[in-house]
Amino acid sequence: MGIRALFDEQQIHQYDVGRTTVKVRRRKLKKLLDAIYRYSDEIKRASYLDQGKPELEVLTTEIYQITSEIKKARRDLSEWMDKQTVGTPISLLGASSYFRYEPKGVCLIISPWNFPFNLSFCPLVSAIAAGNTAIIKPSENTPHASSLIKKIVEDIFSENEVAVVEGGIESSTELLKLPFNHIFFTGSSAIGKIVMKAAAENLSSVTLELGGKSPTIIDETANIQNAAKRTAWGKFMNNGQICIAPDYVFVHEKKKDAFIKELKKSLQTFYGTRIEENEDYSRIVNEHHHARLESYLDDTEKRKLEFIQKGQIEKSNRLIEPTIVEAPKADSALMKNEIFGPILPIFSYSDINSVIDQINQVEKPLALYIYSDSSKNCDYIIQNTRAGGTVINNNNIQFSNGNLPFGGVNNSGIGKSHGFFGFAEFSNARAVMKQHIGLTLFAFMPPFKKWKIKIAELVVKWF
Ligand code: NAD
């Protein structure tokens, strides 16, 4: 079926889907849950073929994220779908009020390549929970994952309810011309702007889950061993191709040497000395991104910056070993772009206010991580910066707590996902008021006698 025909079918079917009860939606989510379990070996295989992802990372960062999102939605759905009674001001005496979340209608989900299953199916869970139909457009950069996502969806859903359109920019562009009721996009900030412009043509609402540069601050009170091990884990997992990976680190000058020593030790423990043979270390997704990262390193070399650690770079198997760079300048390629790869710039500092100034001078990040044993320091940093989310004494784990809103702010994103927040994003909060008795209404209807104006003045003053 062509893209337009598919969209038309979903538009016709959206009210049937939208009327579904909690029981029916929970059943659909169970079907998806069973399919994810059933296809888990194929998911692992596709992830390996596309990106050399290790099995454990596929289990924790792809499969678990989807299954836990489904389980939470199934558990909480009836509460989310309940109508929410709210108070009514005395000035409207005689009426009652509530709101309910109704489906937006036909939704488009555009996903990136770095966690293709997670970032296609988690939004789908929210779309289904909220009673929508959806078309998913996965990334062309992970073709094994894309075709498996299509196979899974076709196995359990009819096209007029959930469908997958494969392809790159051409497919996205064609889809974006259609008047979707909601567009959920995960990807880069640059493409996010294209999506938002296209959405504006139809006044489609958008959720934009974007990228950016997420800093880590390690202060003088931090447990350096933990900070180093957890930063190494969060940064080099999936080869640094994670939207919430620490992009660069500020470490207090008194702790810099200890941090670097522990960081190198952790990397050695994780990946050994022969990283090129290590199956626990993923690869860069494709030649384009390999060349992009190489160009950042060329720029670093040209500027004669210090490499604290530099590993092998092999084009043939898209390998870049963990690389650590000392304090690149603000106009360097490493600091002008989201790194999205296994390269970590490290800066030392003595005054936390200069760090805060640097963070606030650039775009608001998706995440800001703090390693500190001082609640006072943590509160000070949180109060004086802005970010989509923050973790204290760890990184990346905020994604896995479905009770928290996940998303960025401005350049790193618009709107939130996960759990209730994802459900709300795919819903319209519809306000409903019912007039029972018109106690005050007569006072506000013409003819506007003097005594009515007096009442209106009293209302303005007291209610
Ligand atoms: P991307 O923006 O290049 O592509 C994302 C999707 O948009 C793909 O499906 C792609 O086909 C489509 N696309 C590409 N060009 C387009 C165009 N001109 N018009 C319409 N659609 C187009 O992103 P990517 O390289 O796949 O993923 C990496 C980026 O995603 C990073 O910036 C990363 O930080 C971000 N990301 C964010 C999150 C999050 O949850 N906030 C999660 C993962 C990745």
Boltz pocket constraint, residues with backbone or C-beta under 6 A from the ligand:
constraints:
  - pocket:
      binder: B
      contacts: [[A, 110], [A, 111], [A, 112], [A, 113], [A, 114], [A, 115], [A, 119], [A, 137], [A, 138], [A, 139], [A, 140], [A, 167], [A, 168], [A, 169], [A, 172], [A, 173], [A, 186], [A, 187], [A, 188], [A, 189], [A, 191], [A, 192], [A, 194], [A, 195], [A, 208], [A, 209], [A, 210], [A, 211], [A, 212], [A, 242], [A, 243], [A, 244], [A, 338], [A, 340], [A, 366], [A, 407], [A, 408], [A, 412], [A, 413]]
      max_distance: 6.0
